[in-house]
Amino acid sequence: MNTLSYKTLSANRQTVRKEWVVVDATNQALGRFSSKVAKLLRGKHKTNYTPHVDCGDNVIVINAEKIRMTGKKWTNREIFHYTGYMGGQVIKTPKDMYEKNPASLIFHAVRGMLPKNRLGDALMKNLHVYTGSEHKHQAQAPKVLDINTIK
């Protein structure tokens, strides 16, 4: 057996096949749902996953307003943000974020599960979150994916 004939193929920008996927957030727990969406964005469900390449899919999340959190997390959890100015620390609860924009809660949760570098910024551009069941990406012919089938 010639071991030099086996080569590990790494994905690059030209060989990656990106798909469009629609995921429904109805009655899903925020953390578990976000981790599965982050896995889709990163491309870890694919056989040609490469850590330093954007090989994930474009994910469309619908019904963001129907996400749920268990226990007292709506009021007891604190989300910090710093504006960059003196005394500019802002503390919000998930309830405050949800009332202003339900999609921002999913954006925040998924962003925390992605790399904190340029690759993470590029991956976040592949996430599209909408309140309601309508989205504007019909031209991409996205396939509907049941998020509960992903491990």
N, CA and C atoms as a LAMMPS dump frame, in Angstrom:
ITEM: TIMESTEP
0
ITEM: NUMBER OF ATOMS
453
ITEM: BOX BOUNDS ff ff ff
-5.0000000000000000e+02 5.0000000000000000e+02
-5.0000000000000000e+02 5.0000000000000000e+02
-5.0000000000000000e+02 5.0000000000000000e+02
ITEM: ATOMS id mol type element x y z
1 1 1 N 0.845 -1.188 0
2 1 2 C 0 0 0
3 1 3 C 0.883 1.241 0
4 2 1 N 0.636 2.106 -0.933
5 2 2 C 1.414 3.321 -1.073
6 2 3 C 0.724 4.433 -0.282
7 3 1 N 1.306 4.813 0.837
8 3 2 C 0.678 5.831 1.685
9 3 3 C 0.805 7.221 1.109
10 4 1 N 1.7 7.422 0.147
11 4 2 C 1.845 8.746 -0.451
12 4 3 C 0.721 9.055 -1.437
13 5 1 N -0.069 8.035 -1.785
14 5 2 C -1.16 8.272 -2.731
15 5 3 C -2.381 8.89 -2.045
16 6 1 N -2.434 8.828 -0.704
17 6 2 C -3.561 9.415 0.02
18 6 3 C -3.264 10.869 0.32
19 7 1 N -4.145 11.741 -0.111
20 7 2 C -3.932 13.164 0.126
21 7 3 C -5.163 13.744 0.793
22 8 1 N -4.934 14.576 1.767
23 8 2 C -6.027 15.268 2.423
24 8 3 C -6.374 16.493 1.602
25 9 1 N -7.604 16.57 1.173
26 9 2 C -8.024 17.708 0.362
27 9 3 C -8.639 18.768 1.272
28 10 1 N -8.086 19.947 1.241
29 10 2 C -8.624 21.063 2.007
30 10 3 C -9.484 21.921 1.092
31 11 1 N -10.583 22.383 1.634
32 11 2 C -11.466 23.249 0.855
33 11 3 C -10.849 24.637 0.748
34 12 1 N -11.097 25.305 -0.365
35 12 2 C -10.717 26.704 -0.497
36 12 3 C -11.897 27.463 -1.093
37 13 1 N -11.719 28.733 -1.311
38 13 2 C -12.823 29.578 -1.748
39 13 3 C -13.416 29.124 -3.09
40 14 1 N -12.596 28.554 -3.939
41 14 2 C -13.073 28.135 -5.253
42 14 3 C -13.809 26.796 -5.223
43 15 1 N -13.456 25.911 -4.313
44 15 2 C -14.045 24.574 -4.295
45 15 3 C -15.244 24.435 -3.361
46 16 1 N -15.538 25.452 -2.581
47 16 2 C -16.646 25.373 -1.621
48 16 3 C -17.979 25.498 -2.346
49 17 1 N -18.922 24.637 -1.98
50 17 2 C -20.281 24.702 -2.529
51 17 3 C -21.212 25.196 -1.427
52 18 1 N -21.65 26.432 -1.558
53 18 2 C -22.523 27.035 -0.55
54 18 3 C -23.981 26.881 -0.98
55 19 1 N -24.831 26.554 -0.022
56 19 2 C -26.251 26.391 -0.281
57 19 3 C -27.023 27.411 0.545
58 20 1 N -28.291 27.577 0.218
59 20 2 C -29.185 28.433 0.986
60 20 3 C -30.157 27.544 1.746
61 21 1 N -30.304 27.798 3.036
62 21 2 C -31.109 26.96 3.91
63 21 3 C -32.073 27.841 4.701
64 22 1 N -33.335 27.416 4.815
65 22 2 C -34.328 28.11 5.639
66 22 3 C -34.55 27.292 6.904
67 23 1 N -34.465 27.964 8.06
68 23 2 C -34.648 27.317 9.348
69 23 3 C -35.739 28.067 10.099
70 24 1 N -36.661 27.322 10.713
71 24 2 C -37.768 27.923 11.454
72 24 3 C -37.438 27.93 12.94
73 25 1 N -37.564 29.103 13.587
74 25 2 C -37.23 29.246 15.001
75 25 3 C -38.442 29.08 15.907
76 26 1 N -39.565 28.64 15.371
77 26 2 C -40.78 28.521 16.165
78 26 3 C -40.59 27.524 17.297
79 27 1 N -40.805 28.003 18.525
80 27 2 C -40.803 27.19 19.746
81 27 3 C -39.467 26.481 19.978
82 28 1 N -38.367 27.098 19.587
83 28 2 C -37.037 26.548 19.807
84 28 3 C -36.368 27.288 20.966
85 29 1 N -35.587 26.575 21.756
86 29 2 C -34.816 27.2 22.83
87 29 3 C -33.653 27.972 22.201
88 30 1 N -33.42 29.183 22.667
89 30 2 C -32.472 30.097 22.02
90 30 3 C -31.063 29.52 21.918
91 31 1 N -30.513 29.008 23.005
92 31 2 C -29.133 28.532 22.999
93 31 3 C -28.915 27.325 22.114
94 32 1 N -29.789 26.342 22.219
95 32 2 C -29.646 25.132 21.411
96 32 3 C -29.855 25.445 19.928
97 33 1 N -30.812 26.302 19.657
98 33 2 C -31.08 26.702 18.274
99 33 3 C -29.886 27.453 17.696
100 34 1 N -29.333 28.376 18.471
101 34 2 C -28.21 29.186 17.99
102 34 3 C -26.97 28.346 17.732
103 35 1 N -26.735 27.338 18.557
104 35 2 C -25.557 26.494 18.344
105 35 3 C -25.69 25.686 17.057
106 36 1 N -26.91 25.26 16.729
107 36 2 C -27.112 24.523 15.481
108 36 3 C -26.982 25.443 14.264
109 37 1 N -27.463 26.674 14.395
110 37 2 C -27.316 27.638 13.305
111 37 3 C -25.84 27.982 13.102
112 38 1 N -25.09 28.13 14.203
113 38 2 C -23.66 28.418 14.098
114 38 3 C -22.926 27.273 13.419
115 39 1 N -23.349 26.047 13.68
116 39 2 C -22.736 24.884 13.034
117 39 3 C -22.997 24.908 11.528
118 40 1 N -24.217 25.301 11.126
119 40 2 C -24.528 25.418 9.698
120 40 3 C -23.72 26.529 9.041
121 41 1 N -23.596 27.666 9.726
122 41 2 C -22.838 28.79 9.179
123 41 3 C -21.359 28.443 9.018
124 42 1 N -20.841 27.702 9.956
125 42 2 C -19.419 27.357 9.956
126 42 3 C -19.109 26.275 8.935
127 43 1 N -20.091 25.399 8.653
128 43 2 C -19.885 24.334 7.686
129 43 3 C -19.411 23.043 8.312
130 44 1 N -19.58 22.892 9.62
131 44 2 C -19.086 21.699 10.305
132 44 3 C -19.888 20.449 9.965
133 45 1 N -21.038 20.608 9.34
134 45 2 C -21.843 19.453 8.96
135 45 3 C -21.404 18.872 7.611
136 46 1 N -20.47 19.52 6.949
137 46 2 C -20.017 19.068 5.637
138 46 3 C -18.762 18.211 5.763
139 47 1 N -18.554 17.36 4.766
140 47 2 C -17.395 16.461 4.81
141 47 3 C -16.1 17.191 4.492
142 48 1 N -16.158 18.276 3.755
143 48 2 C -14.935 19 3.392
144 48 3 C -14.727 20.227 4.278
145 49 1 N -15.108 20.142 5.554
146 49 2 C -14.935 21.254 6.488
147 49 3 C -13.463 21.589 6.655
148 50 1 N -13.159 22.86 6.524
149 50 2 C -11.809 23.367 6.741
150 50 3 C -11.913 24.549 7.693
151 51 1 N -11.186 24.534 8.819
152 51 2 C -11.386 25.547 9.86
153 51 3 C -11.137 26.986 9.43
154 52 1 N -10.21 27.221 8.487
155 52 2 C -9.847 28.592 8.145
156 52 3 C -10.561 29.117 6.907
157 53 1 N -11.571 28.376 6.395
158 53 2 C -12.275 28.771 5.178
159 53 3 C -13.765 28.871 5.478
160 54 1 N -14.42 29.845 4.858
161 54 2 C -15.872 29.98 4.969
162 54 3 C -16.509 28.93 4.055
163 55 1 N -16.789 27.753 4.601
164 55 2 C -17.37 26.677 3.801
165 55 3 C -18.783 26.344 4.252
166 56 1 N -19.398 27.213 5.05
167 56 2 C -20.746 26.985 5.54
168 56 3 C -21.805 27.459 4.568
169 57 1 N -23.057 27.248 4.958
170 57 2 C -24.187 27.626 4.124
171 57 3 C -24.701 29.01 4.498
172 58 1 N -25.509 29.585 3.614
173 58 2 C -26.242 30.801 3.922
174 58 3 C -27.521 30.381 4.644
175 59 1 N -27.742 30.89 5.837
176 59 2 C -28.859 30.451 6.669
177 59 3 C -29.878 31.577 6.793
178 60 1 N -31.138 31.248 6.518
179 60 2 C -32.25 32.18 6.672
180 60 3 C -33.079 31.684 7.846
181 61 1 N -33.206 32.515 8.88
182 61 2 C -34.001 32.165 10.055
183 61 3 C -35.316 32.925 9.973
184 62 1 N -36.428 32.202 10.041
185 62 2 C -37.746 32.839 10.022
186 62 3 C -38.415 32.638 11.376
187 63 1 N -39.429 33.437 11.646
188 63 2 C -40.199 33.399 12.897
189 63 3 C -39.301 33.633 14.114
190 64 1 N -38.453 34.649 14.047
191 64 2 C -37.539 34.95 15.147
192 64 3 C -38.288 35.395 16.398
193 65 1 N -39.489 35.918 16.237
194 65 2 C -40.253 36.383 17.391
195 65 3 C -40.843 35.232 18.204
196 66 1 N -40.767 33.996 17.692
197 66 2 C -41.339 32.848 18.39
198 66 3 C -40.285 32.019 19.122
199 67 1 N -39.09 32.584 19.292
200 67 2 C -38.024 31.903 20.022
201 67 3 C -38.383 31.894 21.504
202 68 1 N -37.887 30.924 22.26
203 68 2 C -38.208 30.872 23.69
204 68 3 C -36.936 30.705 24.506
205 69 1 N -37.048 31.113 25.761
206 69 2 C -35.975 30.913 26.73
207 69 3 C -36.608 30.301 27.972
208 70 1 N -35.901 29.39 28.606
209 70 2 C -36.446 28.703 29.763
210 70 3 C -36.085 29.429 31.049
211 71 1 N -36.854 29.184 32.068
212 71 2 C -36.568 29.744 33.386
213 71 3 C -36.753 31.254 33.422
214 72 1 N -35.914 31.918 34.219
215 72 2 C -35.996 33.372 34.385
216 72 3 C -34.956 34.104 33.548
217 73 1 N -34.516 33.463 32.46
218 73 2 C -33.465 34.069 31.646
219 73 3 C -33.915 35.342 30.951
220 74 1 N -35.207 35.496 30.719
221 74 2 C -35.706 36.717 30.068
222 74 3 C -35.383 37.958 30.891
223 75 1 N -35.417 37.841 32.214
224 75 2 C -35.228 39.02 33.066
225 75 3 C -33.925 38.994 33.857
226 76 1 N -33.398 37.835 34.207
227 76 2 C -32.218 37.766 35.06
228 76 3 C -30.902 37.815 34.305
229 77 1 N -30.884 37.416 33.049
230 77 2 C -29.648 37.441 32.278
231 77 3 C -29.327 38.878 31.873
232 78 1 N -28.05 39.23 31.897
233 78 2 C -27.622 40.574 31.521
234 78 3 C -26.715 40.496 30.301
235 79 1 N -26.973 41.355 29.326
236 79 2 C -26.164 41.413 28.119
237 79 3 C -25.452 42.763 28.109
238 80 1 N -24.123 42.727 28.053
239 80 2 C -23.319 43.935 28.16
240 80 3 C -22.906 44.432 26.782
241 81 1 N -22.846 45.748 26.667
242 81 2 C -22.378 46.395 25.442
243 81 3 C -21.643 47.654 25.849
244 82 1 N -20.545 47.919 25.209
245 82 2 C -19.766 49.112 25.517
246 82 3 C -19.673 49.977 24.273
247 83 1 N -20.063 51.252 24.406
248 83 2 C -20.117 52.159 23.262
249 83 3 C -18.742 52.678 22.859
250 84 1 N -17.781 52.656 23.762
251 84 2 C -16.455 53.177 23.477
252 84 3 C -16.202 54.51 24.154
253 85 1 N -17.234 55.116 24.714
254 85 2 C -17.098 56.378 25.422
255 85 3 C -17.029 56.138 26.923
256 86 1 N -16.538 57.142 27.651
257 86 2 C -16.465 57.024 29.099
258 86 3 C -17.87 56.88 29.667
259 87 1 N -18.057 55.898 30.527
260 87 2 C -19.38 55.654 31.105
261 87 3 C -20.371 55.107 30.094
262 88 1 N -19.873 54.517 29.025
263 88 2 C -20.745 54.071 27.954
264 88 3 C -21.12 52.602 28.014
265 89 1 N -21.055 52.013 29.214
266 89 2 C -21.441 50.61 29.328
267 89 3 C -22.962 50.509 29.398
268 90 1 N -23.535 49.69 28.512
269 90 2 C -24.978 49.525 28.441
270 90 3 C -25.309 48.099 28.849
271 91 1 N -26.235 47.952 29.779
272 91 2 C -26.659 46.634 30.237
273 91 3 C -28.113 46.448 29.846
274 92 1 N -28.378 45.372 29.097
275 92 2 C -29.738 45.073 28.657
276 92 3 C -30.103 43.669 29.106
277 93 1 N -31.395 43.418 29.19
278 93 2 C -31.885 42.066 29.411
279 93 3 C -32.382 41.519 28.071
280 94 1 N -32.477 40.208 27.931
281 94 2 C -33.032 39.659 26.686
282 94 3 C -34.443 40.163 26.4
283 95 1 N -35.207 40.469 27.441
284 95 2 C -36.561 40.995 27.244
285 95 3 C -36.517 42.358 26.567
286 96 1 N -35.562 43.209 26.97
287 96 2 C -35.41 44.526 26.348
288 96 3 C -35.02 44.395 24.874
289 97 1 N -34.083 43.495 24.586
290 97 2 C -33.656 43.285 23.206
291 97 3 C -34.798 42.727 22.363
292 98 1 N -35.57 41.826 22.951
293 98 2 C -36.681 41.197 22.229
294 98 3 C -37.762 42.214 21.883
295 99 1 N -38.045 43.122 22.819
296 99 2 C -39.084 44.124 22.573
297 99 3 C -38.662 45.105 21.485
298 100 1 N -37.376 45.428 21.43
299 100 2 C -36.906 46.366 20.419
300 100 3 C -36.783 45.688 19.053
301 101 1 N -36.145 44.507 19.02
302 101 2 C -35.952 43.775 17.759
303 101 3 C -35.696 42.307 18.091
304 102 1 N -36.666 41.415 17.869
305 102 2 C -36.474 39.994 18.199
306 102 3 C -35.321 39.34 17.428
307 103 1 N -35.023 39.838 16.244
308 103 2 C -33.939 39.26 15.45
309 103 3 C -32.576 39.513 16.094
310 104 1 N -32.435 40.609 16.821
311 104 2 C -31.143 40.938 17.424
312 104 3 C -30.748 39.932 18.494
313 105 1 N -31.729 39.306 19.12
314 105 2 C -31.443 38.3 20.145
315 105 3 C -30.772 37.075 19.514
316 106 1 N -31.255 36.664 18.357
317 106 2 C -30.654 35.525 17.669
318 106 3 C -29.287 35.904 17.107
319 107 1 N -29.161 37.125 16.552
320 107 2 C -27.866 37.589 16.056
321 107 3 C -26.817 37.557 17.164
322 108 1 N -27.178 38.053 18.33
323 108 2 C -26.247 38.128 19.454
324 108 3 C -25.826 36.733 19.907
325 109 1 N -26.779 35.816 19.988
326 109 2 C -26.474 34.461 20.45
327 109 3 C -25.59 33.713 19.454
328 110 1 N -25.883 33.849 18.162
329 110 2 C -25.098 33.147 17.151
330 110 3 C -23.702 33.751 17.045
331 111 1 N -23.597 35.064 17.144
332 111 2 C -22.296 35.735 17.043
333 111 3 C -21.358 35.274 18.144
334 112 1 N -21.899 35.012 19.328
335 112 2 C -21.07 34.545 20.433
336 112 3 C -20.52 33.152 20.229
337 113 1 N -21.082 32.39 19.289
338 113 2 C -20.654 31.018 19.045
339 113 3 C -19.746 30.885 17.823
340 114 1 N -19.408 31.995 17.2
341 114 2 C -18.537 31.985 16.028
342 114 3 C -17.162 32.544 16.404
343 115 1 N -16.154 32.34 15.565
344 115 2 C -14.822 32.875 15.861
345 115 3 C -14.825 34.394 15.955
346 116 1 N -13.994 34.913 16.847
347 116 2 C -13.908 36.37 17.036
348 116 3 C -12.767 36.917 16.191
349 117 1 N -12.909 36.84 14.874
350 117 2 C -11.899 37.345 13.948
351 117 3 C -12.568 37.681 12.623
352 118 1 N -11.769 37.888 11.566
353 118 2 C -12.335 38.25 10.264
354 118 3 C -13.213 37.152 9.691
355 119 1 N -12.871 35.906 9.978
356 119 2 C -13.694 34.8 9.498
357 119 3 C -15.075 34.838 10.145
358 120 1 N -15.136 35.143 11.434
359 120 2 C -16.42 35.256 12.12
360 120 3 C -17.266 36.382 11.557
361 121 1 N -16.627 37.491 11.199
362 121 2 C -17.361 38.601 10.583
363 121 3 C -17.925 38.196 9.225
364 122 1 N -17.143 37.446 8.452
365 122 2 C -17.605 36.994 7.143
366 122 3 C -18.741 35.989 7.285
367 123 1 N -18.671 35.132 8.3
368 123 2 C -19.726 34.146 8.522
369 123 3 C -21.041 34.81 8.927
370 124 1 N -20.962 35.899 9.681
371 124 2 C -22.181 36.591 10.114
372 124 3 C -22.923 37.219 8.942
373 125 1 N -22.206 37.507 7.854
374 125 2 C -22.876 38.057 6.673
375 125 3 C -23.721 37.012 5.961
376 126 1 N -23.523 35.733 6.31
377 126 2 C -24.304 34.651 5.721
378 126 3 C -25.565 34.342 6.521
379 127 1 N -25.792 35.065 7.611
380 127 2 C -26.969 34.837 8.45
381 127 3 C -28.003 35.922 8.174
382 128 1 N -29.236 35.507 7.9
383 128 2 C -30.336 36.421 7.617
384 128 3 C -31.497 36.04 8.526
385 129 1 N -31.879 36.946 9.445
386 129 2 C -32.921 36.655 10.425
387 129 3 C -34.113 37.545 10.151
388 130 1 N -35.317 36.946 10.138
389 130 2 C -36.548 37.675 9.862
390 130 3 C -37.604 37.343 10.9
391 131 1 N -38.355 38.364 11.304
392 131 2 C -39.537 38.124 12.114
393 131 3 C -40.674 37.831 11.151
394 132 1 N -41.456 36.846 11.46
395 132 2 C -42.514 36.429 10.551
396 132 3 C -42.02 35.324 9.637
397 133 1 N -42.927 34.774 8.856
398 133 2 C -42.587 33.62 8.029
399 133 3 C -42.178 34.003 6.602
400 134 1 N -42.136 35.286 6.292
401 134 2 C -41.758 35.739 4.949
402 134 3 C -40.302 36.195 4.947
403 135 1 N -39.61 35.911 3.837
404 135 2 C -38.249 36.409 3.649
405 135 3 C -38.08 36.796 2.188
406 136 1 N -37.017 37.557 1.896
407 136 2 C -36.844 38.109 0.555
408 136 3 C -35.808 37.342 -0.274
409 137 1 N -35.554 36.091 0.068
410 137 2 C -34.537 35.312 -0.631
411 137 3 C -35.138 34.155 -1.426
412 138 1 N -36.317 34.357 -1.988
413 138 2 C -36.955 33.303 -2.775
414 138 3 C -36.171 33.001 -4.057
415 139 1 N -35.477 33.987 -4.596
416 139 2 C -34.743 33.802 -5.848
417 139 3 C -33.581 32.827 -5.694
418 140 1 N -33.071 32.656 -4.475
419 140 2 C -31.964 31.728 -4.25
420 140 3 C -32.444 30.287 -4.127
421 141 1 N -33.751 30.058 -4.147
422 141 2 C -34.356 28.723 -4.025
423 141 3 C -33.817 27.981 -2.812
424 142 1 N -34.025 28.524 -1.609
425 142 2 C -33.494 27.858 -0.414
426 142 3 C -34.28 26.594 -0.095
427 143 1 N -33.587 25.623 0.472
428 143 2 C -34.277 24.41 0.887
429 143 3 C -34.609 24.519 2.374
430 144 1 N -35.783 24.005 2.733
431 144 2 C -36.244 24.06 4.119
432 144 3 C -35.579 22.932 4.885
433 145 1 N -35.004 23.274 6.046
434 145 2 C -34.278 22.302 6.845
435 145 3 C -34.898 22.237 8.231
436 146 1 N -35.172 21.027 8.7
437 146 2 C -35.666 20.856 10.07
438 146 3 C -34.466 20.891 11.001
439 147 1 N -34.405 21.891 11.861
440 147 2 C -33.231 22.102 12.717
441 147 3 C -33.079 20.992 13.752
442 148 1 N -34.162 20.276 14.051
443 148 2 C -34.098 19.217 15.056
444 148 3 C -33.367 17.974 14.544
445 149 1 N -33.142 17.876 13.23
446 149 2 C -32.421 16.72 12.69
447 149 3 C -30.91 16.882 12.791
448 150 1 N -30.436 18.096 13.072
449 150 2 C -28.997 18.359 13.184
450 150 3 C -28.551 18.048 14.604
451 151 1 N -27.425 17.38 14.725
452 151 2 C -26.916 17.024 16.059
453 151 3 C -25.839 17.956 16.484
